[in-house]
Amino acid sequence: MAGGALPKNVFWQVFGAVDIGTTAHMEGVILSQTSIALKTGASVNGRLLAQTAVTLDAATVKQP
């Protein structure tokens, strides 16, 4: 992240389902109206907040 930005201060607001693809990396806090799915090998440095479900498939979530 550039300019001294921190993952805990970056918010992604989504009005549908979120899929983080295989081996992808994501920074920040995801707020989803429905569900969040992390595919095999995906990683997140942040938080995952969904109204229905958060699904992890051999994925890693690190709290900033």
DRENPA-3360 file (N, C-alpha, C; in nm, 2 decimals, always signed):
BEGIN
1 = MAGGALPK = +0.08/-0.12/+0.00/+0.00/+0.00/+0.00/+0.09/+0.12/+0.00 ~ +0.05/+0.22/-0.08/+0.13/+0.34/-0.10/+0.09/+0.46/+0.00 ~ +0.18/+0.55/+0.02/+0.15/+0.67/+0.09/+0.12/+0.65/+0.24 ~ +0.16/+0.54/+0.30/+0.14/+0.52/+0.44/+0.00/+0.47/+0.47 ~ -0.08/+0.43/+0.37/-0.22/+0.38/+0.39/-0.21/+0.24/+0.47 ~ -0.30/+0.22/+0.56/-0.31/+0.10/+0.64/-0.43/+0.02/+0.60 ~ -0.42/-0.12/+0.59/-0.53/-0.20/+0.55/-0.66/-0.18/+0.64 ~ -0.64/-0.15/+0.76/-0.75/-0.13/+0.85/-0.83/+0.00/+0.82;
9 = NVFWQVFG = -0.77/+0.09/+0.74/-0.84/+0.21/+0.70/-0.90/+0.21/+0.56 ~ -0.89/+0.10/+0.49/-0.94/+0.09/+0.35/-1.07/+0.00/+0.36 ~ -1.18/+0.05/+0.31/-1.31/-0.02/+0.32/-1.36/-0.04/+0.18 ~ -1.40/-0.17/+0.15/-1.47/-0.21/+0.03/-1.61/-0.24/+0.06 ~ -1.70/-0.16/+0.01/-1.85/-0.19/+0.04/-1.91/-0.25/-0.09 ~ -1.97/-0.37/-0.08/-2.02/-0.44/-0.19/-2.17/-0.47/-0.17 ~ -2.26/-0.45/-0.27/-2.40/-0.48/-0.25/-2.43/-0.61/-0.31 ~ -2.35/-0.71/-0.30/-2.37/-0.84/-0.36/-2.27/-0.94/-0.30;
17 = AVDIGTTA = -2.25/-1.05/-0.37/-2.15/-1.15/-0.33/-2.01/-1.11/-0.37 ~ -1.91/-1.15/-0.29/-1.77/-1.13/-0.32/-1.70/-1.26/-0.33 ~ -1.62/-1.28/-0.44/-1.54/-1.40/-0.45/-1.40/-1.35/-0.47 ~ -1.31/-1.39/-0.38/-1.16/-1.37/-0.39/-1.10/-1.49/-0.45 ~ -1.05/-1.48/-0.57/-1.00/-1.59/-0.65/-0.89/-1.67/-0.59 ~ -0.86/-1.78/-0.65/-0.75/-1.87/-0.61/-0.62/-1.80/-0.61 ~ -0.55/-1.81/-0.50/-0.41/-1.75/-0.47/-0.41/-1.59/-0.48 ~ -0.53/-1.53/-0.48/-0.53/-1.38/-0.49/-0.51/-1.33/-0.35;
25 = HMEGVILS = -0.46/-1.20/-0.34/-0.44/-1.13/-0.22/-0.52/-1.00/-0.21 ~ -0.58/-0.97/-0.10/-0.67/-0.86/-0.08/-0.62/-0.78/+0.05 ~ -0.63/-0.65/+0.04/-0.60/-0.56/+0.15/-0.72/-0.48/+0.19 ~ -0.75/-0.47/+0.32/-0.86/-0.39/+0.36/-0.98/-0.46/+0.43 ~ -1.08/-0.39/+0.46/-1.20/-0.44/+0.52/-1.31/-0.45/+0.41 ~ -1.37/-0.57/+0.40/-1.47/-0.60/+0.30/-1.61/-0.60/+0.38 ~ -1.70/-0.52/+0.33/-1.84/-0.52/+0.39/-1.93/-0.56/+0.28 ~ -1.99/-0.68/+0.29/-2.07/-0.74/+0.19/-2.22/-0.75/+0.23;
33 = QTSIALKT = -2.31/-0.72/+0.14/-2.45/-0.73/+0.17/-2.49/-0.88/+0.18 ~ -2.42/-0.96/+0.10/-2.46/-1.11/+0.10/-2.35/-1.19/+0.16 ~ -2.26/-1.25/+0.07/-2.16/-1.34/+0.12/-2.02/-1.31/+0.06 ~ -1.92/-1.37/+0.13/-1.78/-1.35/+0.09/-1.72/-1.49/+0.08 ~ -1.66/-1.52/-0.03/-1.59/-1.65/-0.05/-1.45/-1.64/-0.08 ~ -1.36/-1.70/-0.01/-1.21/-1.70/-0.04/-1.18/-1.84/-0.10 ~ -1.13/-1.84/-0.22/-1.09/-1.96/-0.28/-0.96/-2.02/-0.23 ~ -0.92/-2.13/-0.27/-0.80/-2.20/-0.23/-0.67/-2.11/-0.24;
41 = GASVNGRL = -0.60/-2.09/-0.13/-0.48/-2.02/-0.13/-0.49/-1.87/-0.13 ~ -0.61/-1.82/-0.13/-0.63/-1.67/-0.12/-0.59/-1.62/+0.02 ~ -0.56/-1.49/+0.02/-0.52/-1.43/+0.15/-0.58/-1.29/+0.16 ~ -0.61/-1.25/+0.29/-0.66/-1.12/+0.31/-0.59/-1.06/+0.43 ~ -0.54/-0.94/+0.42/-0.49/-0.86/+0.53/-0.60/-0.76/+0.57 ~ -0.69/-0.80/+0.65/-0.80/-0.71/+0.69/-0.91/-0.79/+0.76 ~ -1.03/-0.74/+0.73/-1.15/-0.81/+0.80/-1.25/-0.84/+0.69 ~ -1.33/-0.95/+0.72/-1.44/-0.99/+0.63/-1.57/-0.98/+0.70;
49 = LAQTAVTL = -1.66/-0.90/+0.66/-1.79/-0.88/+0.73/-1.90/-0.90/+0.63 ~ -1.99/-1.00/+0.65/-2.10/-1.03/+0.55/-2.22/-1.05/+0.63 ~ -2.34/-1.02/+0.57/-2.47/-1.04/+0.64/-2.51/-1.19/+0.64 ~ -2.46/-1.27/+0.54/-2.51/-1.41/+0.54/-2.40/-1.51/+0.58 ~ -2.28/-1.51/+0.50/-2.18/-1.61/+0.53/-2.04/-1.56/+0.48 ~ -1.94/-1.61/+0.54/-1.80/-1.60/+0.50/-1.75/-1.74/+0.48 ~ -1.70/-1.77/+0.36/-1.66/-1.91/+0.33/-1.51/-1.91/+0.30 ~ -1.43/-1.99/+0.37/-1.28/-2.00/+0.35/-1.25/-2.14/+0.30;
57 = DAATVKQP = -1.18/-2.15/+0.19/-1.14/-2.27/+0.13/-0.99/-2.28/+0.14 ~ -0.93/-2.32/+0.24/-0.78/-2.33/+0.26/-0.72/-2.19/+0.24 ~ -0.78/-2.09/+0.29/-0.74/-1.95/+0.28/-0.70/-1.89/+0.41 ~ -0.63/-1.77/+0.40/-0.57/-1.71/+0.52/-0.63/-1.57/+0.54 ~ -0.67/-1.54/+0.66/-0.71/-1.40/+0.69/-0.63/-1.35/+0.81 ~ -0.56/-1.24/+0.79/-0.48/-1.18/+0.89/-0.54/-1.05/+0.93 ~ -0.56/-1.03/+1.06/-0.61/-0.90/+1.11/-0.50/-0.80/+1.11 ~ -0.53/-0.68/+1.06/-0.42/-0.58/+1.05/-0.40/-0.52/+1.19;
% end
